[in-house]
Each structure stands twice: as C-alpha cells, then as structure tokens.
Amino acid sequence: MPGTTSPWRVNDVVTYDRMRDAATTLSALLLAIANGADPEAEQARVEQAGWRRKVAAVDGYDRTAVTDLAERIDRRVRELEGTP
C-alpha cells in the first residue's frame, strides 16, 4: 500500500538478518556432524531440523523473540565450536 510504513525498524531488520546468518552457521556445523560416520550423526540431523523449524516459525516482527532465538543459536554455535 502506498503511503504506509513498515512496523519494522531498521535495526530490527539487522537483528533478524544476524539471527538468520547465525542459523546458517549452526546448520552448517550440524550438517557437518550429520554427514559424518559418528554416532552423533542422527542426533545432529534431528537437531538441525528442529532449529530450522524454530527459525521458520519465529515472528520476524517480534524483536524479543528474534533476539532470544539469536542468543540461543549463538550459544549452540559456541558449544559446537568449543568456544566459551
């Protein structure tokens, strides 16, 4: 609609994009495990699918939900990378 504004603020878009980038990193880490012969491969596939559903389900207009999910994704990436 011409003349209407988006409920998103510029920094909301940045936060959402950052969350999506972190989700891509997490997905890559989990898929690397899933494609291996390790006993954790099946669990990594299940976990990756779960994160994908969470990212797809988050309301992009809910800044709190996006920030919370981004923090949880970042925490899991750090766990998989072995960084504090």
DRENGUDO-653815 format. One record per residue: residue in three letters; x, y, z of N, C-alpha, C in turn. Coordinates in steps of 0.02 Angstrom, whole numbers, plus 50000, padded with zeros to 5 digits. Each point is the difference from the previous one (the first is absolute). Example, Ala and Ser with C-alpha at 12.3 -4.5 7.8 and 13.67 -1.06 7.14 Angstrom:
<r aa="ALA" n_east="50660" n_north="49716" n_up="50390" ca_east="49955" ca_north="50059" ca_up="50000" c_east="50045" c_north="50060" c_up="50000"/>
<r aa="SER" n_east="49982" n_north="50053" n_up="49964" ca_east="50042" ca_north="50059" ca_up="50003" c_east="49961" c_north="50055" c_up="50037"/>
This chain:
<r aa="MET" n_east="50042" n_north="49941" n_up="50000" ca_east="49958" ca_north="50059" ca_up="50000" c_east="50044" c_north="50062" c_up="50000"/>
<r aa="PRO" n_east="49991" n_north="50043" n_up="49953" ca_east="50038" ca_north="50062" ca_up="49999" c_east="49984" c_north="50043" c_up="50062"/>
<r aa="GLY" n_east="50051" n_north="50030" n_up="50026" ca_east="49990" ca_north="50045" ca_up="50056" c_east="50000" c_north="49967" c_up="50068"/>
<r aa="THR" n_east="50002" n_north="49934" n_up="50004" ca_east="50003" ca_north="49966" ca_up="50065" c_east="50072" c_north="49986" c_up="50017"/>
<r aa="THR" n_east="50013" n_north="49993" n_up="50063" ca_east="50068" ca_north="49985" ca_up="50023" c_east="50002" c_north="49930" c_up="50029"/>
<r aa="SER" n_east="50058" n_north="49972" n_up="49998" ca_east="50010" ca_north="49934" ca_up="50028" c_east="50006" c_north="50005" c_up="50076"/>
<r aa="PRO" n_east="49973" n_north="49950" n_up="50036" ca_east="50009" ca_north="50000" ca_up="50073" c_east="50073" c_north="49983" c_up="50019"/>
<r aa="TRP" n_east="50040" n_north="49979" n_up="49953" ca_east="50070" ca_north="49985" ca_up="50014" c_east="50040" c_north="50064" c_up="50004"/>
<r aa="ARG" n_east="50045" n_north="50003" n_up="50048" ca_east="50050" ca_north="50054" ca_up="50002" c_east="50063" c_north="49972" c_up="49967"/>
<r aa="VAL" n_east="50044" n_north="50043" n_up="49978" ca_east="50060" ca_north="49978" ca_up="49965" c_east="50040" c_north="49951" c_up="50042"/>
<r aa="ASN" n_east="50008" n_north="50013" n_up="50064" ca_east="50040" ca_north="49956" ca_up="50042" c_east="49965" c_north="49932" c_up="50011"/>
<r aa="ASP" n_east="49933" n_north="49998" n_up="49991" ca_east="49965" ca_north="49936" ca_up="50004" c_east="50021" c_north="49955" c_up="49942"/>
<r aa="VAL" n_east="50007" n_north="50029" n_up="49942" ca_east="50021" ca_north="49962" ca_up="49941" c_east="50070" c_north="49974" c_up="50010"/>
<r aa="VAL" n_east="50044" n_north="50041" n_up="50027" ca_east="50069" ca_north="49980" ca_up="50013" c_east="50001" c_north="49942" c_up="50049"/>
<r aa="THR" n_east="49961" n_north="50005" n_up="50053" ca_east="49996" ca_north="49946" ca_up="50050" c_east="49974" c_north="49936" c_up="49969"/>
<r aa="TYR" n_east="49949" n_north="50005" n_up="49960" ca_east="49971" ca_north="49941" ca_up="49967" c_east="50051" c_north="49969" c_up="49952"/>
<r aa="ASP" n_east="50034" n_north="50041" n_up="49960" ca_east="50051" ca_north="49974" ca_up="49954" c_east="50057" c_north="49967" c_up="50037"/>
<r aa="ARG" n_east="50020" n_north="50029" n_up="50056" ca_east="50053" ca_north="49971" ca_up="50041" c_east="49979" c_north="49932" c_up="50027"/>
<r aa="MET" n_east="49938" n_north="49995" n_up="50021" ca_east="49974" ca_north="49936" ca_up="50024" c_east="50001" c_north="49948" c_up="49944"/>
<r aa="ARG" n_east="49979" n_north="50020" n_up="49941" ca_east="49999" ca_north="49954" ca_up="49943" c_east="50071" c_north="49978" c_up="49981"/>
<r aa="ASP" n_east="50048" n_north="50046" n_up="50002" ca_east="50069" ca_north="49982" ca_up="49986" c_east="50027" c_north="49950" c_up="50051"/>
<r aa="ALA" n_east="49985" n_north="50012" n_up="50064" ca_east="50021" ca_north="49954" ca_up="50052" c_east="49968" c_north="49932" c_up="49991"/>
<r aa="ALA" n_east="49937" n_north="49999" n_up="49978" ca_east="49965" ca_north="49937" ca_up="49988" c_east="50033" c_north="49962" c_up="49943"/>
<r aa="THR" n_east="50023" n_north="50035" n_up="49950" ca_east="50036" ca_north="49968" ca_up="49944" c_east="50065" c_north="49970" c_up="50024"/>
<r aa="THR" n_east="50036" n_north="50035" n_up="50043" ca_east="50062" ca_north="49973" ca_up="50028" c_east="49985" c_north="49938" c_up="50041"/>
<r aa="LEU" n_east="49949" n_north="50004" n_up="50042" ca_east="49981" ca_north="49942" ca_up="50041" c_east="49981" c_north="49941" c_up="49957"/>
<r aa="SER" n_east="49962" n_north="50013" n_up="49949" ca_east="49979" ca_north="49947" ca_up="49954" c_east="50060" c_north="49966" c_up="49968"/>
<r aa="ALA" n_east="50048" n_north="50040" n_up="49978" ca_east="50061" ca_north="49973" ca_up="49969" c_east="50039" c_north="49956" c_up="50049"/>
<r aa="LEU" n_east="50006" n_north="50023" n_up="50062" ca_east="50036" ca_north="49961" ca_up="50051" c_east="49964" c_north="49933" c_up="50013"/>
<r aa="LEU" n_east="49934" n_north="50003" n_up="50007" ca_east="49962" ca_north="49939" ca_up="50013" c_east="50001" c_north="49953" c_up="49940"/>
<r aa="LEU" n_east="49995" n_north="50027" n_up="49940" ca_east="50002" ca_north="49957" ca_up="49941" c_east="50068" c_north="49967" c_up="49991"/>
<r aa="ALA" n_east="50053" n_north="50034" n_up="50020" ca_east="50066" ca_north="49969" ca_up="49997" c_east="50003" c_north="49939" c_up="50045"/>
<r aa="ILE" n_east="49970" n_north="50005" n_up="50058" ca_east="49996" ca_north="49943" ca_up="50046" c_east="49954" c_north="49947" c_up="49971"/>
<r aa="ALA" n_east="49944" n_north="50021" n_up="49974" ca_east="49950" ca_north="49953" ca_up="49973" c_east="50027" c_north="49960" c_up="49941"/>
<r aa="ASN" n_east="50044" n_north="50030" n_up="49962" ca_east="50027" ca_north="49966" ca_up="49941" c_east="50059" c_north="49954" c_up="50017"/>
<r aa="GLY" n_east="50020" n_north="50001" n_up="50062" ca_east="50055" ca_north="49957" ca_up="50021" c_east="49976" c_north="49931" c_up="50021"/>
<r aa="ALA" n_east="50047" n_north="49959" n_up="50018" ca_east="49984" ca_north="49932" ca_up="50021" c_east="49995" c_north="49994" c_up="50076"/>
<r aa="ASP" n_east="50001" n_north="50056" n_up="50033" ca_east="49997" ca_north="50001" ca_up="50073" c_east="49932" c_north="49975" c_up="50025"/>
<r aa="PRO" n_east="49999" n_north="49974" n_up="50061" ca_east="49937" ca_north="49979" ca_up="50030" c_east="49951" c_north="50058" c_up="50010"/>
<r aa="GLU" n_east="50026" n_north="50062" n_up="50002" ca_east="49958" ca_north="50059" ca_up="50009" c_east="49967" c_north="50023" c_up="49936"/>
<r aa="ALA" n_east="50013" n_north="49968" n_up="49944" ca_east="49975" ca_north="50023" ca_up="49935" c_east="49924" c_north="50006" c_up="49999"/>
<r aa="GLU" n_east="49965" n_north="49949" n_up="50023" ca_east="49927" ca_north="50002" ca_up="49998" c_east="49973" c_north="50054" c_up="50046"/>
<r aa="GLN" n_east="50029" n_north="50007" n_up="50059" ca_east="49978" ca_north="50052" ca_up="50046" c_east="50012" c_north="50069" c_up="49969"/>
<r aa="ALA" n_east="50055" n_north="50009" n_up="49965" ca_east="50014" ca_north="50064" ca_up="49968" c_east="49949" c_north="50016" c_up="49946"/>
<r aa="ARG" n_east="49978" n_north="49950" n_up="49963" ca_east="49948" ca_north="50010" ca_up="49950" c_east="49935" c_north="50022" c_up="50032"/>
<r aa="VAL" n_east="49982" n_north="49967" n_up="50054" ca_east="49938" ca_north="50017" ca_up="50036" c_east="50005" c_north="50071" c_up="50028"/>
<r aa="GLU" n_east="50057" n_north="50015" n_up="50030" ca_east="50009" ca_north="50067" ca_up="50029" c_east="49998" c_north="50054" c_up="49947"/>
<r aa="GLN" n_east="50032" n_north="49987" n_up="49943" ca_east="50001" ca_north="50049" ca_up="49946" c_east="49929" c_north="50013" c_up="49975"/>
<r aa="ALA" n_east="49960" n_north="49948" n_up="49993" ca_east="49931" ca_north="50008" ca_up="49978" c_east="49960" c_north="50041" c_up="50051"/>
<r aa="GLY" n_east="50013" n_north="49989" n_up="50064" ca_east="49966" ca_north="50037" ca_up="50052" c_east="50017" c_north="50074" c_up="49998"/>
<r aa="TRP" n_east="50063" n_north="50016" n_up="49991" ca_east="50020" ca_north="50071" ca_up="49995" c_east="49970" c_north="50032" c_up="49939"/>
<r aa="ARG" n_east="49997" n_north="49963" n_up="49945" ca_east="49971" ca_north="50027" ca_up="49939" c_east="49926" c_north="50019" c_up="50011"/>
<r aa="ARG" n_east="49965" n_north="49956" n_up="50035" ca_east="49929" ca_north="50015" ca_up="50015" c_east="49994" c_north="50062" c_up="50045"/>
<r aa="LYS" n_east="50045" n_north="50005" n_up="50049" ca_east="49997" ca_north="50058" ca_up="50045" c_east="50012" c_north="50066" c_up="49963"/>
<r aa="VAL" n_east="50049" n_north="49999" n_up="49955" ca_east="50016" ca_north="50060" ca_up="49961" c_east="49941" c_north="50018" c_up="49955"/>
<r aa="ALA" n_east="49971" n_north="49950" n_up="49968" ca_east="49943" ca_north="50013" ca_up="49955" c_east="49939" c_north="50025" c_up="50039"/>
<r aa="ALA" n_east="49992" n_north="49978" n_up="50061" ca_east="49940" ca_north="50017" ca_up="50039" c_east="50005" c_north="50066" c_up="50037"/>
<r aa="VAL" n_east="50060" n_north="50027" n_up="50009" ca_east="50006" ca_north="50062" ca_up="50039" c_east="49965" c_north="50057" c_up="49964"/>
<r aa="ASP" n_east="49965" n_north="50041" n_up="50038" ca_east="49967" ca_north="50058" ca_up="49973" c_east="50052" c_north="50055" c_up="49991"/>
<r aa="GLY" n_east="50015" n_north="50016" n_up="49938" ca_east="50051" ca_north="50049" ca_up="49985" c_east="49984" c_north="50070" c_up="50026"/>
<r aa="TYR" n_east="49938" n_north="50013" n_up="50017" ca_east="49980" ca_north="50064" ca_up="50027" c_east="50006" c_north="50002" c_up="50076"/>
<r aa="ASP" n_east="50013" n_north="49943" n_up="50031" ca_east="50006" ca_north="49996" ca_up="50073" c_east="50074" c_north="50004" c_up="50017"/>
<r aa="ARG" n_east="50023" n_north="50060" n_up="50015" ca_east="50071" ca_north="50012" ca_up="50013" c_east="50026" c_north="49956" c_up="50057"/>
<r aa="THR" n_east="49960" n_north="49992" n_up="50052" ca_east="50021" ca_north="49960" ca_up="50058" c_east="50010" c_north="49927" c_up="49979"/>
<r aa="ALA" n_east="49954" n_north="49973" n_up="49961" ca_east="50005" ca_north="49931" ca_up="49978" c_east="50060" c_north="49990" c_up="49955"/>
<r aa="VAL" n_east="50013" n_north="50047" n_up="49955" ca_east="50057" ca_north="49995" ca_up="49955" c_east="50065" c_north="50004" c_up="50039"/>
<r aa="THR" n_east="50004" n_north="50046" n_up="50047" ca_east="50060" ca_north="50007" ca_up="50041" c_east="50013" c_north="49938" c_up="50042"/>
<r aa="ASP" n_east="49947" n_north="49973" n_up="50030" ca_east="50006" ca_north="49940" ca_up="50041" c_east="50025" c_north="49941" c_up="49957"/>
<r aa="LEU" n_east="49970" n_north="49991" n_up="49943" ca_east="50021" ca_north="49944" ca_up="49957" c_east="50072" c_north="50010" c_up="49977"/>
<r aa="ALA" n_east="50019" n_north="50061" n_up="49983" ca_east="50068" ca_north="50014" ca_up="49978" c_east="50050" c_north="49983" c_up="50055"/>
<r aa="GLU" n_east="49984" n_north="50017" n_up="50062" ca_east="50044" ca_north="49985" ca_up="50056" c_east="50007" c_north="49924" c_up="50011"/>
<r aa="ARG" n_east="49944" n_north="49964" n_up="49993" ca_east="50003" ca_north="49927" ca_up="50008" c_east="50040" c_north="49968" c_up="49944"/>
<r aa="ILE" n_east="49992" n_north="50026" n_up="49939" ca_east="50039" ca_north="49974" ca_up="49944" c_east="50074" c_north="50014" c_up="50011"/>
<r aa="ASP" n_east="50017" n_north="50062" n_up="50019" ca_east="50070" ca_north="50018" ca_up="50012" c_east="50031" c_north="49956" c_up="50054"/>
<r aa="ARG" n_east="49961" n_north="49986" n_up="50052" ca_east="50025" ca_north="49957" ca_up="50054" c_east="50016" c_north="49930" c_up="49974"/>
<r aa="ARG" n_east="49956" n_north="49973" n_up="49958" ca_east="50010" ca_north="49933" ca_up="49973" c_east="50059" c_north="49998" c_up="49951"/>
<r aa="VAL" n_east="50008" n_north="50053" n_up="49961" ca_east="50058" ca_north="50004" ca_up="49955" c_east="50064" c_north="49999" c_up="50041"/>
<r aa="ARG" n_east="50002" n_north="50039" n_up="50053" ca_east="50060" ca_north="50001" ca_up="50043" c_east="50014" c_north="49931" c_up="50030"/>
<r aa="GLU" n_east="49947" n_north="49965" n_up="50020" ca_east="50009" ca_north="49932" ca_up="50027" c_east="50031" c_north="49954" c_up="49947"/>
<r aa="LEU" n_east="49974" n_north="50003" n_up="49940" ca_east="50025" ca_north="49956" ca_up="49947" c_east="50071" c_north="50018" c_up="49979"/>
<r aa="GLU" n_east="50016" n_north="50064" n_up="50002" ca_east="50067" ca_north="50022" ca_up="49983" c_east="50049" c_north="49993" c_up="50057"/>
<r aa="GLY" n_east="49974" n_north="49987" n_up="50059" ca_east="50043" ca_north="49992" ca_up="50059" c_east="50028" c_north="50065" c_up="50027"/>
<r aa="THR" n_east="49963" n_north="50055" n_up="49988" ca_east="50022" ca_north="50064" ca_up="50026" c_east="49954" c_north="50022" c_up="50058"/>
<r aa="PRO" n_east="50028" n_north="50036" n_up="50048" ca_east="49960" ca_north="50021" ca_up="50058" c_east="49950" c_north="50054" c_up="49984"/>
